[in-house]
Each structure stands twice: as structure tokens, then as C-alpha cells.
Amino acid sequence: MHLYAIELGFVVKKQLVKKLHVQLTIGLGFGTIDTKTERLAKGFTFIENGSLGFTYQTTKNTILYLGSNIGHVSNFDTQSPNNGYNIIGLEVGFSYLLD
């Protein structure tokens, strides 16, 4: 099974101490699944995600991220079956800021 999706996310960051932030991300998107399963029909899907984590600025141009994620994929009852999938994950990230 492969899921191909486009998602729009909104990020809120709050500084805890110098160089350390808590970050909340909420995302909503749409996509397609290429295989019918016992929980989800083949074709159009919606995807929702939420993440909570921490960013730490290691240098002027680099930031590390560590967080957790919860998500859901379903087709909003446009097809049957529509039980969907719930996803829980761990996120690790690295950002380099270009000047």
C-alpha cells in the first residue's frame, strides 16, 4: 500500500529558554491510496496530522527538532470501507537556515 498526499501545516512555536522552543504543528491534506485494504478503499483520501516537539538552535544557522506525531487517514465516507488508519510516530529533524 502506498499513500501519496499533499498537506498544509500550521506551526506555533513558544520559546521556553534561550535557544529552546516548544513547537506544535497541525496539518490537513488530501491524497490517494493505491491499494484497497480491509480498512480503506482505493482512491481519494484525507489526511490529518498533529505534532508536538522541541526545537533547539545549536548554531546561528542550525536547528535540531525532536517530537512525536499522531495522524489519521480516511476517505470521509466517500467510499466504502472507511475505517481508516491511525498513525503514531516519532519525528527527528535538522534545519539549516540560508542567509
C-alpha positions as MATLAB code, in Angstrom:
seq = 'MHLYAIELGFVVKKQLVKKLHVQLTIGLGFGTIDTKTERLAKGFTFIENGSLGFTYQTTKNTILYLGSNIGHVSNFDTQSPNNGYNIIGLEVGFSYLLD';
ca = [
       0.000    0.000    0.000;
       1.289    3.458   -0.917;
      -0.196    6.774    0.184;
       0.604    9.922   -1.797;
      -0.586   13.162   -0.184;
      -0.261   16.927   -0.069;
      -0.670   18.542    3.311;
      -0.861   22.139    4.560;
       0.525   22.638    8.062;
       0.345   25.417   10.628;
       3.161   25.807   13.172;
       3.105   27.562   16.554;
       6.375   27.966   18.483;
       6.897   29.243   22.026;
      10.330   29.983   23.485;
      10.992   28.149   26.757;
      14.552   29.310   27.360;
      17.243   30.783   25.136;
      17.611   28.561   22.011;
      14.910   26.061   23.142;
      11.329   26.204   21.803;
       8.265   24.007   22.078;
       6.580   23.526   18.679;
       3.011   22.485   17.831;
       2.099   21.588   14.235;
      -1.406   20.910   12.884;
      -1.816   19.638    9.316;
      -4.677   18.832    6.939;
      -4.404   17.471    3.426;
      -5.663   15.146    0.730;
      -4.160   12.282   -1.187;
      -4.642    8.937   -2.855;
      -4.059    5.360   -1.762;
      -3.122    2.838   -4.468;
      -4.436   -0.374   -2.850;
      -7.802   -1.328   -1.368;
      -7.426   -2.745    2.150;
      -9.832   -4.132    4.740;
      -9.902   -0.660    6.373;
      -9.809    1.770    3.436;
     -10.960    1.898   -0.185;
      -8.544    2.590   -3.038;
      -8.522    6.190   -4.273;
      -9.167    9.587   -2.690;
      -8.281   10.138    0.991;
      -7.978   12.877    3.582;
      -5.045   13.075    5.976;
      -4.859   14.894    9.315;
      -1.733   15.210   11.476;
      -0.687   16.772   14.745;
       2.857   17.030   16.090;
       4.335   18.251   19.353;
       8.058   18.615   19.885;
      11.048   20.714   20.771;
      13.498   22.702   18.649;
      16.991   23.604   19.796;
      19.166   26.103   17.938;
      22.675   24.589   18.007;
      24.393   27.345   15.984;
      23.334   30.550   14.227;
      22.179   28.548   11.184;
      21.293   25.070   12.502;
      18.286   23.792   14.442;
      17.546   20.291   15.766;
      13.973   19.017   16.233;
      12.630   16.103   18.281;
       8.910   15.389   18.575;
       6.011   12.990   18.336;
       3.230   12.742   15.773;
      -0.308   11.407   15.606;
      -2.258   11.178   12.348;
      -5.343    9.751   10.667;
      -6.060    8.748    7.058;
      -9.632    8.127    5.824;
     -11.873    8.979    2.886;
     -14.636   10.912    4.749;
     -17.232    8.256    3.806;
     -16.905    8.977    0.083;
     -16.252    5.227   -0.456;
     -16.556    2.015    1.490;
     -14.753    0.799    3.557;
     -13.796    3.922    5.528;
     -12.377    2.748    8.880;
      -9.114    4.492    8.023;
      -5.723    4.231    9.660;
      -4.377    5.919   12.779;
      -0.655    6.599   12.857;
       1.650    7.344   15.800;
       5.270    8.253   15.203;
       8.494    9.844   16.326;
       9.979   12.786   14.436;
      13.618   13.821   14.255;
      14.623   16.822   12.187;
      17.505   19.055   11.213;
      17.178   22.544    9.694;
      19.836   24.709    8.106;
      18.933   28.383    7.713;
      20.193   30.009    4.500;
      21.387   33.615    4.688;
];
